Amino acid sequence: MKVAYISGTIAFGIASLGAAHPRSEWEPAGPDDVRAPCPMLNSLANHGFLPHSGKAIDLNKTIYALGAALNINASLSTLLFNDAVATNPQPNATTFDLDDLSRHNVLEHDGSLSRPDAHFGDQATFNETVFNQTKSFWTGDIITMQMASNARASRLMTSNLTNPDFQLSDTGSVFSIGESAAYITILGDKKTATVPKSWVEYLFENERLPYDLGFKRPDEEYTVQDLVKAGEQIIAGQHFPQVPGKGLSGDPEQFVN
């Protein structure tokens, strides 16, 4: 089995890590470092949870980073790694580099919350205009699942209307859902399905975990079941047909295959 979203999903501890970990120092990417189209993974590299170079990330490094920073459990971390390593173009790869995740229509997809479509340029790099559209749907100081669902739907519709090469595969659809689910329930409170807007904006705009705004590593581990539940909430909140994309049924089993 594998989870079909990372992050966006992914893209986002292991039980054996025990007590909460001290926050890591932060340093932006240097000229020889590589980064992904995912603000969370880039943040983990900038903080040193993942290799700062963004290169040669193996399973153990993935489990450590997601657990130490976000308390994502080992099972989910392993599933997410399996998706990520599939973006490495080398056969039988056992590691991936963050920029492998930028390969268009593998995991990366049109309709990003903060990146332009590949048709328009560099799909790996933060784009203020794109992100401003996303933010316009976060209409309160606390982002809810409905706000996140609205923002996602708007970005997909805008891309579909403006990009003559628009594509959204089944996998892209599921990753898109998971990315929105993750920034609320991994960065924020998975029980209330809310997150402070300032934390999310800080993460996306700075590629830095919002420790200075009050974020801390969650006490309770984050599991596959948590991500599936959050994805269902994103689907339930949308008010447009799942197409563009090839259609999702709302069945949570679509997230794990």
C-alpha positions as CSV (number, residue, x, y, z in Angstrom):
1,M,0.0,0.0,0.0
2,K,1.1,3.5,-0.5
3,V,-0.3,7.0,0.2
4,A,-0.8,8.9,-2.9
5,Y,-0.1,12.4,-1.6
6,I,3.0,14.1,-0.2
7,S,3.4,17.5,-0.4
8,G,2.0,19.1,-0.9
9,T,1.6,16.5,0.9
10,I,3.7,16.7,0.9
11,A,4.0,18.0,0.4
12,F,4.6,16.5,5.8
13,G,7.3,11.4,13.9
14,I,8.3,8.2,14.8
15,A,7.2,6.8,18.1
16,S,10.8,5.9,19.1
17,L,11.8,9.5,19.0
18,G,10.2,10.0,22.4
19,A,10.2,13.5,23.8
20,A,9.6,16.6,21.7
21,H,12.7,17.7,19.7
22,P,14.3,21.1,20.0
23,R,13.7,23.3,17.0
24,S,16.4,23.3,14.5
25,E,18.3,26.4,13.3
26,W,17.2,27.9,10.0
27,E,19.3,28.8,7.0
28,P,18.0,29.5,3.5
29,A,19.0,27.4,0.5
30,G,22.5,28.2,-0.9
31,P,23.5,28.2,-4.5
32,D,24.4,24.5,-4.6
33,D,21.3,23.4,-2.7
34,V,18.1,22.1,-4.4
35,R,14.5,22.6,-3.4
36,A,11.1,21.2,-4.2
37,P,7.7,22.7,-5.2
38,C,6.6,22.0,-1.6
39,P,7.1,24.7,1.0
40,M,6.9,22.2,3.9
41,L,9.7,20.0,2.6
42,N,11.8,23.1,1.7
43,S,11.3,24.3,5.3
44,L,12.4,21.0,6.7
45,A,15.6,21.3,4.6
46,N,16.2,24.9,5.6
47,H,15.9,23.9,9.2
48,G,18.2,20.9,8.8
49,F,15.7,18.2,9.5
50,L,16.2,17.0,6.0
51,P,19.7,17.4,4.4
52,H,20.2,21.1,3.8
53,S,21.5,20.3,0.4
54,G,18.1,18.8,-0.5
55,K,20.0,15.8,-2.0
56,A,20.3,12.1,-1.4
57,I,17.3,11.8,0.9
58,D,16.8,8.2,1.9
59,L,14.1,6.4,3.9
60,N,15.8,6.8,7.3
61,K,16.3,10.6,6.7
62,T,12.7,11.0,5.7
63,I,11.4,9.2,8.8
64,Y,13.7,11.2,11.0
65,A,12.8,14.5,9.5
66,L,9.0,14.1,9.4
67,G,9.0,12.7,12.9
68,A,11.4,15.1,14.5
69,A,9.8,18.2,13.1
70,L,6.1,17.3,12.7
71,N,5.5,14.0,14.7
72,I,4.4,12.2,11.5
73,N,4.7,8.5,12.4
74,A,7.0,6.0,10.7
75,S,4.3,4.2,8.8
76,L,3.1,7.3,7.0
77,S,6.6,8.7,6.6
78,T,7.5,5.4,4.8
79,L,4.5,5.6,2.5
80,L,5.3,9.2,1.6
81,F,9.0,8.3,0.9
82,N,7.9,5.6,-1.5
83,D,5.9,8.2,-3.5
84,A,8.8,10.7,-3.4
85,V,11.5,8.2,-4.5
86,A,9.4,7.4,-7.5
87,T,10.2,10.9,-8.9
88,N,13.9,10.0,-9.1
89,P,14.4,9.3,-12.8
90,Q,17.2,6.7,-12.1
91,P,16.0,3.1,-12.1
92,N,15.7,1.3,-8.8
93,A,16.5,4.5,-6.9
94,T,16.7,4.4,-3.1
95,T,17.0,8.2,-2.6
96,F,15.5,11.3,-4.1
97,D,16.6,14.9,-4.3
98,L,14.1,17.6,-3.6
99,D,14.2,19.0,-7.1
100,D,13.1,15.5,-8.4
101,L,9.7,16.4,-7.0
102,S,9.5,19.2,-9.6
103,R,9.1,16.7,-12.5
104,H,5.8,17.8,-14.1
105,N,2.8,15.4,-13.8
106,V,4.6,12.8,-11.7
107,L,3.6,14.2,-8.3
108,E,3.8,17.9,-9.1
109,H,0.7,19.1,-10.8
110,D,-1.1,22.1,-12.3
111,G,-3.3,24.2,-10.0
112,S,-0.8,24.6,-7.2
113,L,-1.6,26.8,-4.3
114,S,1.7,28.8,-4.6
115,R,3.4,27.8,-7.8
116,P,2.7,28.6,-11.5
117,D,1.7,25.8,-13.8
118,A,4.6,24.4,-15.8
119,H,3.1,26.0,-19.0
120,F,3.9,29.4,-17.5
121,G,7.4,28.9,-16.2
122,D,9.2,27.5,-13.2
123,Q,6.7,25.3,-11.4
124,A,9.1,24.8,-8.4
125,T,9.4,28.4,-7.4
126,F,7.1,30.4,-5.1
127,N,4.8,32.8,-7.1
128,E,3.3,35.7,-5.2
129,T,0.4,36.3,-7.6
130,V,-0.6,32.6,-7.4
131,F,-0.4,32.6,-3.6
132,N,-2.4,35.9,-3.4
133,Q,-5.3,34.1,-5.1
134,T,-5.1,31.3,-2.6
135,K,-4.9,33.7,0.4
136,S,-7.9,35.6,-0.8
137,F,-10.1,32.6,0.2
138,W,-8.6,32.5,3.8
139,T,-11.1,35.1,5.0
140,G,-10.4,34.9,8.8
141,D,-7.5,34.7,11.1
142,I,-8.1,31.0,11.4
143,I,-8.2,28.8,8.3
144,T,-11.0,26.2,8.2
145,M,-11.4,23.2,6.0
146,Q,-14.1,25.0,4.0
147,M,-11.7,27.9,3.3
148,A,-9.0,25.5,2.2
149,S,-11.4,23.7,0.0
150,N,-12.6,26.9,-1.6
151,A,-9.0,28.0,-2.2
152,R,-8.1,24.7,-3.8
153,A,-11.2,24.8,-6.1
154,S,-10.4,28.3,-7.2
155,R,-6.8,27.5,-8.1
156,L,-7.9,24.5,-10.1
157,M,-10.5,26.4,-12.0
158,T,-8.2,29.3,-12.7
159,S,-5.5,26.9,-14.1
160,N,-8.1,25.1,-16.2
161,L,-9.4,28.3,-17.7
162,T,-6.0,30.0,-18.4
163,N,-3.5,27.2,-19.1
164,P,-4.0,25.7,-22.6
165,D,-1.9,22.7,-21.5
166,F,-3.8,22.1,-18.3
167,Q,-3.6,18.5,-17.0
168,L,-4.7,17.0,-13.7
169,S,-4.4,13.2,-13.5
170,D,-6.0,11.0,-10.8
171,T,-2.7,11.2,-8.9
172,G,-2.5,15.0,-9.3
173,S,-6.1,15.3,-8.0
174,V,-5.3,13.3,-4.9
175,F,-2.1,15.1,-4.2
176,S,-3.9,18.4,-4.6
177,I,-6.4,17.3,-2.0
178,G,-3.7,16.0,0.3
179,E,-1.7,19.2,0.2
180,S,-4.7,21.3,1.4
181,A,-5.5,18.7,4.0
182,A,-2.0,18.7,5.3
183,Y,-1.3,22.4,5.8
184,I,-4.3,22.5,8.1
185,T,-4.0,19.3,10.1
186,I,-0.2,18.8,10.2
187,L,0.7,22.4,10.8
188,G,-2.4,23.2,12.7
189,D,-4.9,21.2,14.9
190,K,-6.0,17.9,13.4
191,K,-8.9,17.6,15.9
192,T,-10.6,20.9,15.1
193,A,-9.3,20.9,11.5
194,T,-8.1,24.6,11.8
195,V,-4.8,26.4,11.6
196,P,-3.8,30.1,12.3
197,K,-3.6,31.8,8.9
198,S,-0.4,33.6,10.0
199,W,1.3,30.3,10.4
200,V,0.5,29.1,6.9
201,E,1.4,32.4,5.3
202,Y,4.7,32.4,7.1
203,L,5.5,28.8,6.0
204,F,4.7,29.4,2.4
205,E,6.3,32.8,2.1
206,N,9.5,32.1,4.1
207,E,9.9,28.3,3.8
208,R,10.4,28.3,7.5
209,L,8.4,26.7,10.3
210,P,6.5,29.3,12.3
211,Y,8.1,28.7,15.6
212,D,8.3,32.5,16.3
213,L,4.5,32.6,15.9
214,G,3.8,29.9,18.4
215,F,4.1,26.7,16.4
216,K,5.5,23.7,18.1
217,R,5.9,20.0,17.3
218,P,2.6,18.3,17.9
219,D,2.4,16.1,21.0
220,E,0.2,13.5,19.2
221,E,1.6,11.6,16.2
222,Y,0.1,12.1,12.8
223,T,-1.1,8.9,11.0
224,V,-2.4,7.7,7.6
225,Q,-5.9,7.7,9.1
226,D,-5.5,11.4,10.0
227,L,-4.6,12.3,6.5
228,V,-7.4,10.3,4.9
229,K,-9.9,11.9,7.3
230,A,-8.7,15.4,6.4
231,G,-8.8,14.6,2.7
232,E,-12.4,13.5,3.0
233,Q,-13.2,16.9,4.6
234,I,-11.5,18.8,1.7
235,I,-13.6,16.8,-0.8
236,A,-16.8,17.3,1.2
237,G,-16.3,21.1,1.2
238,Q,-15.9,21.5,-2.5
239,H,-18.8,22.9,-4.5
240,F,-17.7,22.0,-8.0
241,P,-17.4,18.7,-9.8
242,Q,-14.1,16.9,-9.2
243,V,-13.3,17.3,-13.0
244,P,-10.8,18.9,-14.0
245,G,-8.9,15.8,-13.2
246,K,-10.3,12.4,-13.9
247,G,-12.7,12.4,-11.0
248,L,-12.6,11.3,-7.4
249,S,-15.4,9.4,-5.8
250,G,-15.0,10.7,-2.2
251,D,-14.1,7.1,-1.2
252,P,-11.2,7.4,1.3
253,E,-9.7,4.3,-0.2
254,Q,-8.6,6.4,-3.1
255,F,-6.0,8.0,-0.9
256,V,-4.3,4.6,-0.1
257,N,-3.6,2.2,-2.9
